[in-house]
C-alpha cells in the first residue's frame, strides 16, 4: 500500500462492482415499492391520517415514508399493507426486460 492507497485485485474489484450493482438495484426497488404503496393507498381512498392511525403510527411518519425521507422497518411496511388487505410477495425478476442482476453475474461469487 503506497500513500494509503490500496491496490485491489481483479477479484476484489469484481466483488465491489457487483455489490454496488446490488445496492443500486435495491434502491431502485425501494423507490418502486414506495411509489406503488402510495398509489395503492390513494386508489383505495385511504387518507394518510386514517391509514397511519389504523396501524398506530403518526401521519407525519407516513408522510416521511411516502416521500422517502425515512426508511421504514419491514414490520411497519407489513402492517401498512395488512391494513390495506395486501401482502408483500417475493417474485423472480424479469431478466429479459433488463431488471436485476443477471444470474451469470454471480458465477464467480458466493452470494447464494
C-alpha positions in Angstrom: 0.0 0.0 0.0 1.5 3.3 -1.1 0.3 6.6 0.3 -2.6 4.9 1.9 -4.0 3.7 -1.5 -4.9 0.0 -1.5 -4.3 -1.9 -4.7 -7.2 -4.2 -5.4 -7.0 -7.5 -7.1 -9.4 -8.0 -10.0 -11.5 -10.4 -7.9 -11.9 -7.7 -5.2 -12.8 -5.1 -7.8 -15.3 -7.5 -9.3 -16.9 -8.2 -5.9 -17.1 -4.5 -5.1 -18.6 -3.7 -8.5 -21.2 -6.4 -8.0 -22.0 -5.1 -4.5 -22.5 -1.6 -5.9 -24.9 -3.0 -8.5 -26.9 -4.9 -5.8 -27.1 -1.7 -3.8 -28.2 0.4 -6.8 -30.8 -2.3 -7.6 -32.1 -2.3 -4.0 -32.5 1.5 -4.1 -34.5 1.2 -7.4 -36.8 -1.5 -5.9 -37.2 0.6 -2.7 -38.3 3.6 -4.7 -40.7 1.5 -6.8 -42.2 -0.1 -3.7 -42.8 3.2 -2.1 -44.4 4.6 -5.3 -46.6 1.5 -5.6 -47.6 1.8 -2.0 -48.6 5.4 -2.2 -50.6 4.7 -5.4 -52.4 1.8 -3.7 -53.3 4.0 -0.7 -54.7 6.7 -3.0 -56.6 4.2 -5.2 -58.2 2.7 -2.1 -59.1 6.2 -0.9 -57.2 6.0 2.4 -56.0 9.3 3.8 -52.6 9.3 5.3 -54.1 10.1 8.7 -56.6 7.3 8.6 -54.1 4.7 7.4 -51.5 5.8 9.9 -53.9 5.7 12.8 -55.1 2.2 11.9 -51.6 0.8 12.4 -50.5 3.1 15.3 -48.1 5.4 13.6 -48.5 9.2 13.2 -49.4 10.8 9.9 -46.1 12.7 9.7 -44.3 9.3 9.9 -46.3 8.0 7.0 -45.5 11.2 5.0 -41.8 10.6 5.6 -42.1 7.1 4.4 -44.0 8.1 1.2 -41.6 10.8 0.4 -38.6 8.5 1.1 -37.3 10.8 3.8 -37.1 7.8 6.1 -36.8 4.1 5.5 -39.5 2.1 7.4 -38.9 -1.2 9.1 -40.1 -4.3 7.3 -42.6 -4.8 10.1 -44.1 -1.3 9.5 -44.4 -2.0 5.8 -46.2 -5.3 6.5 -48.6 -3.5 9.0 -49.4 -0.8 6.5 -50.0 -3.4 3.7 -52.2 -5.6 6.0 -54.3 -2.5 6.8 -55.0 -2.3 3.1 -55.7 -6.0 2.8 -52.4 -6.6 0.9 -49.2 -8.6 1.4 -45.6 -8.4 0.3 -44.6 -11.1 -2.1 -41.2 -12.3 -3.3 -41.2 -12.9 -7.0 -38.5 -13.6 -9.6 -37.0 -10.8 -11.5 -37.8 -10.4 -15.2 -34.3 -10.7 -16.7 -35.5 -10.3 -20.3 -36.6 -6.8 -19.5 -33.3 -5.9 -18.0 -34.4 -5.9 -14.4 -32.0 -7.1 -11.8 -28.6 -8.7 -11.8 -28.2 -11.4 -14.3 -27.6 -14.9 -12.9 -24.4 -15.2 -14.9 -23.1 -12.1 -13.0 -23.0 -14.4 -9.9 -20.9 -17.2 -11.4 -17.7 -16.2 -9.7 -19.3 -15.1 -6.4 -20.9 -16.9 -3.5 -24.0 -14.7 -2.9 -26.5 -17.5 -2.7 
